[in-house]
Amino acid sequence: MFERENAFYTAHQAEFKEKYFDKQLVIVGESLWGVYDTLKEAAQNAMKHFEPGEFSIHTPANDGMVIEIGPNINTRYPDAVMSEPMK
């Protein structure tokens, strides 16, 4: 899970760091899907369109720190990024 997303980010890391240094990047497969100011905003918007496990969030300012939201997000981090639990 997330191999494609991580490979895509790594291939474009220098560009992303230059353009989006302090942003949160939502990556789906091999494409940049969205750019957001906060992790919460990135996760909430991505989860409106994708299931957990279908996207990852990268933070260029933190050397590409990755937030991988897998299928068990609700049980591990119930209040981390969602205002309502997933059903």
URWOZI-V734696 format. One record per backbone hydrogen bond with DSSP energy under -0.5 kcal/mol. CO is the residue of the C=O (numbers start at 1). NH is the residue of the N-H. E is the energy in kcal/mol with one decimal. If there is no record, write none. Layout:
BEGIN
co->CO nh->NH e->E
co->CO nh->NH e->E
END
This chain:
BEGIN
co->2 nh->6 e->-2.6
co->3 nh->7 e->-2.4
co->4 nh->8 e->-2.5
co->5 nh->9 e->-2.5
co->6 nh->10 e->-2.5
co->7 nh->11 e->-2.2
co->8 nh->12 e->-1.2
co->9 nh->12 e->-0.7
co->10 nh->13 e->-0.8
co->12 nh->16 e->-2.8
co->13 nh->17 e->-2.7
co->14 nh->18 e->-1.9
co->15 nh->19 e->-2.6
co->16 nh->20 e->-3.1
co->20 nh->23 e->-2.0
co->21 nh->61 e->-1.3
co->23 nh->25 e->-0.5
co->24 nh->26 e->-0.5
co->24 nh->36 e->-2.5
co->25 nh->27 e->-0.6
co->25 nh->58 e->-2.6
co->26 nh->33 e->-2.7
co->26 nh->34 e->-1.5
co->27 nh->56 e->-2.2
co->28 nh->31 e->-1.1
co->31 nh->28 e->-2.2
co->31 nh->33 e->-0.8
co->34 nh->26 e->-2.8
co->36 nh->24 e->-3.0
co->38 nh->42 e->-2.2
co->39 nh->43 e->-2.8
co->40 nh->44 e->-2.7
co->41 nh->45 e->-2.2
co->42 nh->46 e->-2.4
co->43 nh->47 e->-2.5
co->44 nh->48 e->-0.6
co->45 nh->48 e->-0.7
co->45 nh->49 e->-0.6
co->46 nh->49 e->-1.3
co->46 nh->50 e->-2.3
co->51 nh->54 e->-2.1
co->55 nh->69 e->-0.8
co->56 nh->27 e->-3.0
co->57 nh->67 e->-3.4
co->58 nh->25 e->-3.1
co->58 nh->60 e->-0.6
co->59 nh->62 e->-1.3
co->59 nh->64 e->-1.4
co->59 nh->65 e->-1.0
co->60 nh->63 e->-1.3
co->62 nh->65 e->-0.7
co->65 nh->59 e->-2.0
co->66 nh->68 e->-0.6
co->67 nh->57 e->-2.6
co->67 nh->69 e->-0.7
co->68 nh->70 e->-1.0
co->69 nh->53 e->-2.6
co->70 nh->73 e->-1.6
co->72 nh->75 e->-0.7
co->72 nh->76 e->-1.8
co->73 nh->77 e->-2.9
co->77 nh->80 e->-1.2
co->77 nh->81 e->-0.5
END
